[in-house]
Amino acid sequence: MKTLRFLLLAAVLVLSYTVSAAAAPVDCTKKIESFDFVVDYSGSMMMKNAKLKKAKIQVAKDVMHRINDAIPNQTFNGGLHTISPNGTLYAQGPWDRVSMHKAIDKLKSGFSVFGRMTYMGDSLNKYESFLSSMQRDAALILFSDGANNQGVDFVETARQIYASQRNLTIHVVSFADTPEGEANLKAIAAMNPQAQYVRAEDLATDDAALESFVIAVYCGKTETVIVLRGVNFAFDSYQLDAKAQGILDEAAELIKQNPGKNVVLTGWTDSKGSNAYNARLSQNRANSVKAYLAEQGVPGSRIKALGKGKSFKYDNSTEEGRYMNRRTEISFD
C-alpha cells in the first residue's frame, strides 16, 4: 500500500541517519563518555591546504565547528588542547556546545611557519596524565598533518598511549601533504580497529562524510526508529488530522506484525516556547498517538509514550524545519 511504503521509507531514512542538514545534531545513543579535540599547532599547520586554499589550522577550526554542531544532544565531557606547542583552550570537563565553539575560535592562525618546530611525540607524551583522567569510554580526535621533525617518534608515542590507556580510541583528521606525514597518521589509525581516519577536506565540504564520522565516534548501536512522516502537528496543537490518522492506521498494522515487542512513542516539538511548556506539549502529542493506536487494536500495555520536548534535528529557523521537528517516532523496545 502506498502509505505503508511511505512509512517504511521513513524508517529506512532514519536507519541510515539521513538528516536535512549535517549541522543538525545527530540523534543516537551515545558510545563514549568523553572526547578531546587535540590540535597540531606547529608551523606546518600554518601552511595552506592545497585543496581549500586556506591555512590548515583554519580548516581545522572550520571542521571542529562542524563536528561540534553535529555532536548528539547527550551528556559528554569534552576538551580542546593543542600540541606542539601544548596548550589548553577547553579544559576537560562537562561539554557545552556554545562554550566549545568559543574555545575553537581561540585557535589562531598567521603564526610564522618557521621557528615553530614539530615535537608531536614529545607533546603527546606530556598529556599522558591528562588522558588518564578522561572518563571512559573516551575518544581523542587528533587534527594533524603528521609531520614530526623533532623529538621522540610520534607513532611510537601513540602506541605507548594505547598500551597504558584502556578504552581510549585515537581518531585521525588528516591534513597530511607529505608521504611521511600520511604514513604516520595512517599508522596511528591502524592501531585500533574502531579508529576513524578521514581527510580534513572531506569533513569540511561533505555533509555525508561529516555525519558518518560523528556517528562512528559518538554513537553506539541504535534502535530501529520509524519516523511517522505526516504525523506532524500544527503549532501549539496535539490534535491528529485525517492524514495523520491514515498513516497511524498503517503503523498499527506494522506494530501488530511484531507482537513480541513493546513500542516506544517519542513526541517532539519545535524550539518555540519554554522548555517546560514544550515538555508538556510533546508528552501530549505522544499520548495522542498512543490513544489512537490503542483504538486501532494495539494494546495500551505495549505502548510507552515519551515527551522529549524541543527537537533541533531540523532547522528551527525555517517554517519547514519547525514543522519537521513537531513529529512522533516509533521504536521497538
C-alpha positions as CSV (number, residue, x, y, z in Angstrom):
1,M,0.0,0.0,0.0
2,K,1.2,3.5,-0.8
3,T,1.0,4.9,2.7
4,L,2.8,1.9,4.2
5,R,5.6,2.2,1.6
6,F,5.9,5.8,2.6
7,L,6.1,4.9,6.2
8,L,8.7,2.2,5.6
9,L,10.7,4.6,3.5
10,A,10.8,6.9,6.5
11,A,12.2,4.1,8.6
12,V,15.0,3.4,6.1
13,L,15.9,7.1,6.0
14,V,16.2,7.2,9.8
15,L,18.2,4.0,10.0
16,S,20.7,5.4,7.5
17,Y,20.9,8.6,9.6
18,T,19.9,10.9,6.7
19,V,19.2,14.4,8.0
20,S,18.2,17.6,6.3
21,A,21.3,19.5,7.4
22,A,24.6,18.0,8.5
23,A,25.0,20.7,11.1
24,A,21.9,19.4,13.0
25,P,22.9,17.3,16.0
26,V,22.8,13.6,15.3
27,D,20.1,11.6,17.1
28,C,21.6,8.4,18.6
29,T,22.5,6.6,21.8
30,K,26.0,7.6,22.9
31,K,29.0,5.5,22.5
32,I,31.6,7.4,24.6
33,E,31.6,9.4,27.8
34,S,34.3,11.9,26.9
35,F,36.2,13.3,23.9
36,D,39.0,15.7,23.3
37,F,40.0,17.7,20.3
38,V,43.8,17.6,20.1
39,V,45.2,20.0,17.5
40,D,48.6,20.1,16.0
41,Y,49.7,23.8,16.4
42,S,53.1,23.5,14.8
43,G,54.5,25.7,11.9
44,S,53.4,23.3,9.2
45,M,49.8,23.7,10.2
46,M,50.1,27.4,9.4
47,M,50.7,26.5,5.7
48,K,47.9,26.4,3.2
49,N,45.8,23.4,2.4
50,A,46.3,23.0,-1.3
51,K,42.7,22.0,-2.0
52,L,40.8,24.5,0.1
53,K,43.3,27.4,-0.4
54,K,43.4,28.4,3.3
55,A,45.7,27.7,6.3
56,K,45.4,24.2,7.6
57,I,44.8,25.5,11.1
58,Q,41.8,27.5,9.7
59,V,40.4,24.4,8.0
60,A,40.8,22.6,11.4
61,K,38.8,25.3,13.1
62,D,36.1,25.0,10.4
63,V,35.9,21.2,10.8
64,M,35.8,21.4,14.6
65,H,32.9,23.8,14.4
66,R,31.0,21.4,12.1
67,I,31.7,18.4,14.3
68,N,30.7,20.4,17.4
69,D,27.4,21.3,15.7
70,A,26.7,17.7,14.9
71,I,27.5,16.1,18.2
72,P,24.4,14.3,19.6
73,N,22.3,16.1,22.3
74,Q,23.8,13.9,25.0
75,T,25.9,14.5,28.2
76,F,29.6,14.3,27.4
77,N,32.8,15.5,28.9
78,G,34.8,17.4,26.3
79,G,38.0,19.3,25.9
80,L,40.2,21.2,23.4
81,H,44.0,21.1,23.6
82,T,46.9,22.0,21.3
83,I,50.2,20.1,20.9
84,S,53.5,21.4,19.6
85,P,53.2,23.7,21.5
86,N,51.0,22.4,24.2
87,G,48.0,24.5,25.4
88,T,44.5,24.2,26.9
89,L,41.7,26.1,25.3
90,Y,38.8,24.0,26.9
91,A,39.8,22.0,30.0
92,Q,38.4,18.5,30.0
93,G,35.0,18.7,31.7
94,P,31.3,18.9,31.0
95,W,30.8,19.6,27.3
96,D,28.7,22.6,26.2
97,R,28.2,23.2,22.5
98,V,28.3,27.0,22.8
99,S,31.3,27.1,25.1
100,M,33.2,24.7,22.8
101,H,32.5,27.0,19.8
102,K,34.1,29.8,21.7
103,A,37.1,27.7,22.6
104,I,37.6,26.7,18.9
105,D,37.6,30.4,17.9
106,K,40.5,31.0,20.2
107,L,42.8,29.0,17.9
108,K,44.9,31.5,16.0
109,S,46.4,31.4,12.5
110,G,49.1,33.5,10.9
111,F,52.0,32.4,13.0
112,S,55.3,32.1,11.2
113,V,55.8,28.7,9.6
114,F,59.5,28.9,10.6
115,G,60.6,28.6,14.2
116,R,57.7,26.5,15.3
117,M,59.3,23.1,15.4
118,T,57.2,19.9,15.4
119,Y,57.6,17.9,18.6
120,M,54.5,15.8,18.1
121,G,55.7,12.7,20.0
122,D,57.1,14.8,23.0
123,S,53.9,16.9,23.1
124,L,51.6,13.9,23.1
125,N,53.7,12.3,25.8
126,K,53.0,15.3,28.1
127,Y,49.3,14.6,28.0
128,E,49.6,11.1,29.4
129,S,48.4,12.0,32.9
130,F,45.6,14.2,31.4
131,L,44.4,11.3,29.2
132,S,44.3,9.1,32.3
133,S,41.7,11.5,33.8
134,M,39.3,11.2,30.9
135,Q,36.0,9.4,31.6
136,R,35.7,6.1,29.8
137,D,35.0,5.2,27.1
138,A,36.9,8.1,25.6
139,A,37.8,9.5,22.2
140,L,40.8,11.6,21.3
141,I,40.3,13.3,17.9
142,L,43.7,14.3,16.5
143,F,43.9,17.1,13.9
144,S,47.4,16.9,12.3
145,D,49.4,16.8,9.1
146,G,51.6,14.0,10.6
147,A,54.8,16.0,10.4
148,N,57.3,15.2,13.2
149,N,60.8,16.7,12.8
150,Q,62.0,16.8,16.4
151,G,62.0,14.7,19.5
152,V,60.7,11.2,20.1
153,D,58.9,9.1,17.5
154,F,55.3,10.2,17.1
155,V,53.9,6.8,16.1
156,E,55.7,5.1,18.9
157,T,54.2,7.6,21.4
158,A,50.7,6.7,20.2
159,R,51.5,3.0,20.6
160,Q,52.6,3.6,24.2
161,I,49.4,5.5,24.9
162,Y,47.3,2.6,23.7
163,A,49.4,0.3,25.9
164,S,48.7,2.3,29.0
165,Q,45.2,3.7,28.3
166,R,42.2,1.4,28.2
167,N,39.0,2.2,26.4
168,L,40.5,5.1,24.6
169,T,40.4,5.5,20.8
170,I,42.5,7.9,18.8
171,H,40.7,9.1,15.7
172,V,42.6,11.0,13.0
173,V,41.5,14.0,11.0
174,S,44.3,14.2,8.4
175,F,45.9,17.3,6.9
176,A,48.9,15.2,5.6
177,D,50.5,16.7,2.5
178,T,53.7,14.6,2.6
179,P,54.1,10.8,2.2
180,E,55.8,10.7,5.7
181,G,53.1,12.6,7.4
182,E,50.4,10.4,5.8
183,A,52.2,7.3,6.8
184,N,52.5,8.4,10.4
185,L,48.8,9.2,10.7
186,K,47.6,6.1,9.0
187,A,49.9,4.0,11.2
188,I,48.3,5.6,14.3
189,A,44.7,5.0,12.9
190,A,45.6,1.4,12.2
191,M,46.4,0.6,15.8
192,N,42.7,0.4,16.7
193,P,40.0,-1.1,14.5
194,Q,37.5,1.4,15.9
195,A,39.6,4.4,14.9
196,Q,38.5,6.6,12.1
197,Y,40.9,8.1,9.6
198,V,39.4,10.8,7.5
199,R,40.7,13.7,5.3
200,A,40.0,17.1,6.7
201,E,38.8,18.4,3.3
202,D,36.1,15.8,3.3
203,L,34.8,16.8,6.7
204,A,34.9,20.5,5.7
205,T,33.0,20.1,2.4
206,D,31.0,16.8,2.5
207,D,27.9,16.7,4.8
208,A,27.6,12.9,4.5
209,A,31.3,12.4,5.4
210,L,30.8,14.6,8.4
211,E,27.7,12.8,9.6
212,S,29.4,9.4,9.1
213,F,32.4,10.5,11.2
214,V,30.3,11.9,14.0
215,I,28.2,8.7,14.2
216,A,31.3,6.5,14.2
217,V,32.9,8.5,17.0
218,Y,30.0,9.4,19.2
219,C,27.2,6.9,18.5
220,G,26.6,3.4,19.8
221,K,24.3,0.8,18.5
222,T,21.0,2.4,17.8
223,E,17.5,1.0,18.0
224,T,15.2,0.8,15.0
225,V,13.4,4.1,14.7
226,I,10.4,4.8,12.4
227,V,9.6,8.5,11.9
228,L,5.9,8.9,11.3
229,R,6.2,11.2,8.3
230,G,2.9,13.1,8.1
231,V,2.1,12.6,11.7
232,N,3.2,16.1,12.4
233,F,1.3,18.7,14.3
234,A,0.1,22.3,13.9
235,F,1.8,24.8,16.1
236,D,0.6,24.6,19.7
237,S,-1.5,21.5,18.9
238,Y,-1.6,17.8,19.6
239,Q,-4.7,17.0,17.5
240,L,-4.4,14.3,14.8
241,D,-5.8,15.2,11.4
242,A,-7.2,12.8,8.8
243,K,-3.8,12.4,7.1
244,A,-2.1,11.5,10.4
245,Q,-4.8,9.0,11.2
246,G,-4.4,7.3,7.9
247,I,-0.7,6.9,8.5
248,L,-1.3,5.6,12.0
249,D,-3.7,3.0,10.7
250,E,-0.8,1.6,8.7
251,A,1.6,2.0,11.7
252,A,-0.8,0.0,13.8
253,E,-0.7,-2.9,11.4
254,L,3.1,-2.8,11.4
255,I,3.1,-2.9,15.2
256,K,0.7,-5.9,15.2
257,Q,3.2,-7.7,12.9
258,N,5.7,-7.5,15.8
259,P,3.6,-9.0,18.6
260,G,6.6,-9.9,20.8
261,K,7.9,-6.3,21.0
262,N,6.8,-3.3,23.1
263,V,6.5,0.1,21.5
264,V,8.0,3.4,22.5
265,L,6.4,6.5,21.1
266,T,8.6,9.6,21.2
267,G,7.0,13.0,20.8
268,W,8.9,16.2,19.9
269,T,8.2,19.9,19.4
270,D,10.0,22.8,17.6
271,S,12.1,25.2,19.6
272,K,9.5,27.9,20.2
273,G,8.3,28.5,23.8
274,S,9.8,27.5,27.1
275,N,11.3,24.1,27.9
276,A,8.6,23.3,30.4
277,Y,5.8,24.2,28.0
278,N,7.3,22.0,25.2
279,A,7.9,19.1,27.6
280,R,4.2,19.1,28.3
281,L,3.2,19.6,24.7
282,S,5.5,16.8,23.4
283,Q,4.1,14.4,26.0
284,N,0.5,15.3,24.9
285,R,1.5,14.6,21.3
286,A,2.9,11.2,22.2
287,N,-0.2,10.4,24.3
288,S,-2.4,11.4,21.4
289,V,-0.7,8.9,19.1
290,K,-0.8,6.2,21.8
291,A,-4.5,6.7,22.3
292,Y,-5.2,6.4,18.5
293,L,-3.1,3.3,18.2
294,A,-4.9,1.7,21.1
295,E,-8.2,2.5,19.3
296,Q,-6.8,0.5,16.3
297,G,-6.2,-2.6,18.5
298,V,-2.7,-2.2,19.7
299,P,-2.8,-3.0,23.5
300,G,-2.1,0.1,25.5
301,S,0.1,-2.1,27.8
302,R,2.5,-2.5,24.9
303,I,2.9,1.2,24.3
304,K,5.1,3.7,26.3
305,A,4.6,7.4,25.4
306,L,7.5,9.8,26.0
307,G,7.6,13.5,25.5
308,K,11.1,14.7,24.7
309,G,10.4,18.4,24.4
310,K,12.3,20.6,21.9
311,S,13.9,19.0,18.8
312,F,16.8,20.5,17.0
313,K,17.2,17.8,14.4
314,Y,15.8,20.1,11.7
315,D,16.4,23.8,11.2
316,N,14.1,25.7,13.6
317,S,14.8,29.0,11.8
318,T,12.5,27.9,8.9
319,E,8.8,27.0,8.9
320,E,9.5,23.7,7.2
321,G,12.2,22.8,9.7
322,R,9.9,23.6,12.7
323,Y,7.1,21.5,11.1
324,M,9.5,18.5,10.7
325,N,10.6,18.9,14.4
326,R,7.0,18.6,15.5
327,R,6.9,14.9,15.0
328,T,6.4,11.5,16.6
329,E,8.7,8.5,16.3
330,I,8.2,4.8,16.9
331,S,10.8,2.4,18.2
332,F,10.6,-1.2,19.3
333,D,11.8,-1.9,22.8
